[in-house]
């Protein structure tokens, strides 16, 4: 018979309120059972609650073969899946290009690198670092074409009722020109395509007729420009000569004035200079007369203006019709200007009235000289700048305003002053 490990109890006698009976009546069976379980876990290898999850569980990556066999009997796979699941015992041919294996042509190490001696791998790494790497968000442009942020969107802000006395901030309004079509800078405001079809004469291997026609046209334009330059130079030379002659004449006059002190008179000091009357001051009657004349002129001008306004008020209907007709004509002109772009538009002939003070940059001369013609595309020397061409096309089509680059921006003018608060002090009186 196993000895009982439970605490002594008295079931027949109720518990007493004295301190002596407390030890007999305490039920510690649940605590004793927990201690026994802990001893058994320690004997079997350790307490389960203190062990890590990796020591208690394992990951089954293969799965049960019996369950898979039973599932295949019920759900038979497709024939295409069976064909794709087949794997050959022979490994596939590796298509990677190894450094030690070549196709028979020995390639120099200089060719495998870039012109400045940097490898392609290092170049790609530096480019990623230069453009921000992983810190730059990659989802700026949505695939569906809808912008993620609209600066002109009307956002309704809930104002805190505690600050209801403050003035509400004014929202940013989109300019009216956002809804209008851009104005082309080409003569006649004719629309120009974004990418024009190039002239056949600027090809690397053009026909003689196209090249000769382009050479003749560009030569005629250069002759006209040279004549204009020579004419402007001649006008500038004549202007400088006149300025120099006027300066010499002024020096001669001063010399003759100085000689008059010695008893000689010049031609500028004849009788007419002596008899010329000096302007005298006006009398009060003359001043009042001039004042009355100016007042009469002002009153007549005001009466004419009031008469014209009264006539316009009577003809208000005809004026409204004229304004509507002018608006219709302007709208028709805008529709005509915003029509399909034609290829025969010359973007070098600009309109007279330009937008802004800055002038549009001149396009480069796209012409190949006879000694530069090549019969092979591999021998062709690349020229021009695609970024410059695109930027000028945007300016000509009126998408962006023509402006000069700001080399030195203006700084805010600040005035520094010394406060005199340090002089405001009081002498303590004892």
ABEGO torsion letter per residue (X at the ends): XBBBABBBBBAABBBBABAAAAAAABBAAAAAAAAAAAAAAAAAGEBAAABBAAAABBBBAAEBAAAAAAAAAABBBBAAAAAAABBBABBBBBABBBAABBAGBBBBAAAABBAAGBBAAAAAAAAAAAAGEAABBAAABBAAGBBABBAABBBBBBBBAAAAABBBBBBBBBBAAAABBBBBABBGGBBBBABBBBBAAABABBBAAAAAAAAAAAAAAAAAAAAAAAAAAAAAAAAAAAAAAAAAAAAAAAAAAAAAAAGBBBAABBAAAAABBBBBBBBAAAAAAAAAAAAAAAAAAAAAAAAAAAAAAAAAAAAAAAAAAAAAAAAAAAAAAABBBBAABBAABBBABBBEABBBBBBBBBBBBAAABBABAAABBBBEBAAAAAAAAAAAAGABBBBBBBABBBBBBBBBBBBAAAABBBBBBX
